[in-house]
Amino acid sequence: MDTDTYIGMTLALLGSNLCLLLLVLNVLGWLNFLHADLAPLENFAETTLSPWHVHFQTATAGWLIFTLLVNVFPTKSSSGGNDSEKNTQSKRPWHRTALIVASVVATLALPHLLAPHRNRHPIIRRSLIGNNLATGGLEKPQTELPAEDKPTAVEQELVFSVDNMTCGGCGSHVRNLAESNLNGQEGASSSFTVNKVQVDWRAGVMSVYGTHVTDFVDRGAIAASLDKEGYPTSFLYSQ
């Protein structure tokens, strides 16, 4: 690929808060092909990139316009040489330009494509880290209700103690197991919503964040699923 192609893909990746990268890594981790702690990368996307993603999106749009203009109006060198060779070098074939532009646009639009399906699988929810779409930013506005009838959706936290985690790969595996169990519970009941699961393998602690999780999540089922895989788990507290 050309240098400008790398630039376009990098800008689109940054403009989407690393959505495509997180999606690929989380899929590999879920399938047990990758044993790595993705928390530092997710924190980077959420805290560092998130305030800047609009600027990266603007830069990506500028790159797209520039690329299309260069292909429509190719520059010609004034130095010696065969004219047909100069035109071939300065003007990229249309099918290749279309492929590159489509890849950049798809990378940039990926969070918006995934957002409506965020509750279908933990991998999708994780890939939207740092986007307001991760917490349902695209949900349709509800009919205005009187103040006394409005539901209060306050994020709650469940904290578990998990033993036998010795590395980031263990932490990733524990999170996969917990999210798989929570996904099953969430699919069987619409009473709660899970926003994210965080695992600190060094401290041996796992936190589940979501709405109404303290009332409706089966904590024993989570602990049992982790115990079965060799990670003794006990519930600590909720807040």
Secondary structure, 3 states (H helix, E strand, C coil): CCHHHHHHHHHHHHHCCCHHHHHHHHHHHHCCCCCCCCHHHHHHHHHHHHHHHHHHHHHHHHHHHHHHHHHHCCCCCCCCCCHHHHHHHHCCCHHHHHHHHHHHHHHHHHHHHHHHHCCCCHHHHHHCCCCHHHHCCCCCCCCCCCHHHCCCCCEEEEEEEECCCCCHHHHHHHHHHHHHHHHHHHHHCCCCEEEEEEEECCCCEEEEEEECHHHHCCHHHHHHHHHHCCCCEEEEEEC
